[in-house]
């Protein structure tokens, strides 16, 4: 029997990948912003209550990190209040829930990778709103899985890889921050993981190890400059150009970023029996997907 999924979010990187990869094992009913605005908690909760889904996936969020510094109320409404209301509706109607969070819940001062249970200390409003959402969702529903992830990239929408690819092909040599380190994450890999676990999540009892907080990110760590250089190398081959490193201090932004947002995926690997592949392999696939889309 296929798993019925109610998905909030249509146009984002993750939302598009979930739709693209869905097969006969799942039936996805997708809600766009016009169908269910995440700024309206009551309306979104009502959508959950009226749905016959087995699993709810929140594949949309407020992600404008810098703008959130001046739109705090909206960021908290979308990233905390509405997920909490959806979680409560899931608990009320017996549905499992998957929500996503970020490495930005941490302050980036830990020398080693962050474990799911490490103390959070967000540096910006976006991170604070996601941390509040984590706590509220877990308090409201014991069948909720929160996947923290980082540096999400794909062949869809606006993202860092697509920007660097455009610069590489345009003959430009950018300067990119080299003192912020993390684990890039393919939206395709993240979506594939969720879909592969849909049946398990839909049938697991409250409090099972598959619920709670886990981290998902592709293996290996790099800086933003390292990721940019990898895009240039992959796209240009022997004709590649150097991406110059700069410091965070040389590229000031309204919102502070963690210097080391490296996520430890050990708990996810032990619980689900999967190991995210290296980010470079995922990057190669993304650039290949972009090439196919351009030729279509």
N, C-alpha and C positions, 0 to 999 in steps of 0.2 A: 504494500500500500504506500502511495506517495505521501510525503509530508506537505501539508498546506502551510504556506508562509505568507504572512502579512508584512509587507515591506514598506516602511516609511522612507521615501527618498527615491527619486527617479533619475536625476541628471548628474549626480556626483560621481566621482571615480568609482567608489565602491558599489554604489547603486547600479551603475551601468554594467559592472563586471558580474554582479549577482544575476542580473537579467540575462546577460550574454551566456553565462555558463549553466544556467538552469536546464535540467534535462527531465526525463521521465520520472526521476526519483522525487522531484519536488514540484509543487504547483505554487507559483508566486502571484499574489495579487499585489500590485504596486500602487502606492498612493503618492501622487505628486504633491507639490506645495499647494496647488489649487484644490486638490482633494482633501488635504489635511495639513494646515499650516502649523509647523512646530512652535510657532509663537502663541498658539491657542491650545493650551493644555487640555481644557475640557473637551474640545472638539476631537482632539487626537485620542483621548481616552474613550470617547464614545465610539470611535471607529473600531477600537479594540473590542469593546463589549458587543458590538453588532456583528463581528467577524466570526467565522467558523474555523479560523486558522488554528493550527497546532503550535506554531512558533511565530513570534513577532520579531522582526529585525529592524532596528532603527539605523538606517543607512544614510542619514542626513544629520547635519549639525551646523552650528554657527562656528565657522572656522577662520574668520577674518581676524587674525591674531592682533594686528596693530589697531584696527578699527574698534575692536572690543574695548580698548582703553577708554573710548568715549561713548560706547554703547553697552555699558555694563548691564543695564536692565534687560536688554534684548538678549545678550549673550547668556545670562543666567536663565531667562525664560526658556530659550531653546535648548540649552545644554543641561539644565538641571530640573527646572519645574516641570516641563513637559515629559521628559523621560521618567520622572518620578510618578507622574499621573498615569503614564502608559504602564509602568511597572505595577502600580496598584490595580489597574484594570486587568492586567495579566494574572495577578494573584487571585483576583475575584472570579475570573472566568476559567482558571486552570490552564493558562497558556504559558509556555516557556518564552524567555526573552533573551535576545542578544543585543547589547549596546556596545559602543566603541568609545574608548578614551585615548589618552595621549601621554607621551613622555613629558609633556609640559606640566604635568602635576608635580614633577620633581624640580628641585632647584639646580641640579646639575653639578653639585659639589662632591659627589661620591666618586672615589677613584675607580671603583669596580662597577660592574653592571648592576642596575637596579632590579631587585626582587619585587614581586607583587606586594609583599607585606612591608616593604620599607616605608618609613614615614614620608608623607608628602609635604611639599612646601613650595607651591607654585609661585613663580616670579611675576606673573601677569594675570590680567582679568580672564583671558581665555582659559588658562590653566586652572584658575580658581573655579571657573564655572564648570569645567569638566570634572574636577575633583568633587564639587558639590553634587554633581549628577551621579557620580559613582556611589557616594554614600547614600543618597536618597533612593536610588534604584535598589541597592542591596538591602536596605532597610524595608523596602516595600514588597519585595518579591524574593522568595527563597529558591526560585527556579530561574534566576537571572545570571547570565554569563556576561561579564564585562571584559572585553579584549582591549587592553592598552596596546597601542601601536605607535609607529613613528615614521616620519618622513615618507608619507604615502605618495607613490608615483604610479603612472599608468600611461596608456596610449589615449586616454580620454581627458577632456576638460583642460583646465589650466593647471600646470604643475611644473616643478623645477626641471625635470628631464626634458619636457617639451620646449621650455624656454632655452635651455642650454643647446639643444639640438638646432633650434632656429638660429642661434648665434653662431654655432659651428658652421652651419651651411652658408651663413651670410658673410663669412670671412672675418668675423669679429673675434677678439681675444679678450674675454671679460676678466675682471678681478672678482674673486669669490672668497667669502669668509672661510678661513682655514682653522679657526680655533673653537668651532662648535662641532662636536662629534656625536654621531648616533648610528643607528642601524636603518638603512633605507628599507622600505616595505613596498612590495608590489601589490597593488590593489587586486590584481588577478589572483595572486597567491592567497591573499586574505579572504577573498570571496570564495575561492575554491575550498579553503579550509572550512568555512562556515557551512557551505553546502554539503560537504562530506560528513559533517557532524550533525546535520539537521535531524536525522532519525534518532540519533543518540540523545540529543537535547530534548526532542519532543517527547521522548518516552521516559527520561530519567526523573527520579523522584526529587523532591525539594531537598536541598542540602547535599546533594551528590557532588563528588569532586569535580565534575564537569562544569559546575556552576561556581559563582564567585569571581574573583579576579585572576586573570591570566594575561601573559604578555605574548603578542605575536609580532615578530619582525623577521625579515630575512637575515640569514647568518652573516656575520662579519660586520665590522664597524669602519666608518670612514668619516671624513669631514665633508662639509658642503663643497669645498674646493676639490676634494678627492672624488666625490660623485660627479662633479662637473667635468673633471679631467677624464674620467671613465667614459662619459658621454662623448666627449671629443674624440677619444681614442677609438671607441666603437664605431662612431659615425664616419670618421675621416681616415682611419687606418694609418698607412704610412705617411699620409699628408697631415697628420694631427698637429695641433698647435698647443703651446703651453697655456694653461689657465693660471694666471698669477694669483698668489695667495695674499689676502689682506686680513687684518684683525677685526674682530667685532667692533672694537672702538673706532675703527675707520669707516664703519658702515652703521651709523646710529639709527635706531628704529624706536618708535613710540613704546613698544613693548619689549621688555627684557627677555632674552632667551637663555635656557640652560646651556652651560658650556659642554656638559657631558650628559646627554639624554639616552645613554645606552641601556637597552632593556634586556634583562635576562629571561630567556624563554624556557628555562629548565623545567618549571612546573607544568607548562603546556606540553612539553615533550613527554614528560613522565605520565601525565594524566591521559593524554589523547593518543600517545604512541606515534607522534609525527615529529619530524625535524624540518623546520623551514630551510629551504635551500639557500645557497649563497646569493647575496644581492647582485653580484656581477652577472650571474646566470640569468636572474630575473630581468636585469637591465637589458641584456642582449635580446631577450624575448620582446620586451617593450619596444625597443627600436625596430625590431623586425615587424611587429604589429603595425607600427606607424608607417613603415614602408609599404606594407600591404594596403593600408587604408588610403594612402596617397595614390596608389595605382588603381584603386577600385573606381 
